[in-house]
């Protein structure tokens, strides 16, 4: 698997991401923490064969978790909001993932 294919980890499917997808042609992905906006744009365009208008990113800290007396943390992660250009078909996740 090349770097381009491994940048997109999985789509984020939540109530908020579904609303944003329908209202603003924006799709949310969980991406590698060290991926930049240009790499994310290139990966989406090559995998899904669509044109990307813009990419916004957000970084999240992993939640603290406990199991009995042992505590730990989930890993930090990054989310990318990818807006498609006008006239592009909406990404269906069953196509390429």
C-alpha positions as CSV (number, residue, x, y, z in Angstrom):
1,X,0.0,0.0,0.0
2,X,1.4,3.4,-1.0
3,X,1.5,6.4,1.3
4,X,-1.3,8.0,-0.7
5,X,-3.6,5.1,0.0
6,X,-2.7,4.9,3.7
7,X,-3.4,8.5,4.5
8,X,-7.2,8.0,4.7
9,X,-7.8,5.6,7.6
10,X,-11.6,5.5,7.5
11,X,-14.6,7.7,6.9
12,X,-16.2,9.4,10.0
13,X,-19.9,8.5,9.9
14,X,-21.7,10.4,12.6
15,X,-24.9,12.5,12.8
16,X,-22.9,15.7,12.4
17,X,-20.8,14.4,9.5
18,X,-24.0,13.2,7.7
19,X,-25.6,16.6,8.1
20,X,-22.5,18.4,6.8
21,X,-22.2,15.9,3.9
22,X,-25.8,16.6,2.7
23,X,-25.8,20.3,3.3
24,X,-22.3,21.4,2.2
25,X,-20.8,18.6,0.0
26,X,-18.3,17.9,2.7
27,X,-17.0,14.5,3.7
28,X,-15.2,13.7,7.0
29,X,-12.3,11.2,7.2
30,X,-10.0,10.0,9.9
31,X,-6.5,10.5,8.6
32,X,-2.9,10.0,9.6
33,X,-1.7,12.5,12.3
34,X,1.3,13.6,10.2
35,X,-0.6,14.1,6.9
36,X,-1.0,17.7,5.6
37,X,-3.8,19.2,3.6
38,X,-2.1,18.8,0.3
39,X,-1.5,15.1,0.8
40,X,-5.1,14.6,2.0
41,X,-6.4,16.4,-1.1
42,X,-4.2,14.3,-3.5
43,X,-5.3,11.1,-1.7
44,X,-9.0,11.8,-2.0
45,X,-8.7,12.9,-5.6
46,X,-6.8,9.8,-6.7
47,X,-8.8,7.2,-4.7
48,X,-12.3,8.5,-5.4
49,X,-11.7,10.2,-8.8
50,X,-13.3,13.6,-7.7
51,X,-12.1,17.2,-7.6
52,X,-11.5,18.7,-4.1
53,X,-12.3,22.3,-3.4
54,X,-10.8,22.6,0.1
55,X,-9.6,20.6,3.1
56,X,-9.9,21.5,6.8
57,X,-8.3,19.5,9.5
58,X,-8.8,19.1,13.3
59,X,-6.6,17.3,15.8
60,X,-8.1,15.5,18.8
61,X,-6.6,14.2,22.0
62,X,-7.2,10.6,22.9
63,X,-9.7,10.0,25.7
64,X,-8.5,8.7,29.1
65,X,-9.7,5.2,29.8
66,X,-9.6,3.0,32.9
67,X,-9.9,-0.7,33.4
68,X,-10.0,-1.4,37.1
69,X,-7.0,0.2,38.7
70,X,-5.1,0.5,35.5
71,X,-5.5,3.7,33.5
72,X,-4.4,4.6,30.0
73,X,-5.2,6.7,27.0
74,X,-6.5,6.1,23.5
75,X,-4.2,7.5,20.8
76,X,-4.5,11.1,19.5
77,X,-6.0,11.3,16.1
78,X,-6.8,13.8,13.2
79,X,-10.0,14.4,11.3
80,X,-10.1,16.0,7.8
81,X,-13.2,17.7,6.4
82,X,-13.0,17.5,2.6
83,X,-15.2,19.8,0.5
84,X,-15.9,18.7,-3.1
85,X,-16.2,21.1,-6.0
86,X,-19.6,22.0,-7.5
87,X,-20.9,19.4,-9.9
88,X,-18.9,16.5,-8.5
89,X,-20.6,13.3,-7.5
90,X,-20.8,12.7,-3.8
91,X,-18.5,10.0,-2.5
92,X,-20.1,6.7,-1.6
93,X,-17.9,4.9,0.9
94,X,-18.7,1.4,-0.6
95,X,-17.0,2.4,-3.9
96,X,-13.3,2.5,-2.9
97,X,-13.0,1.5,0.7
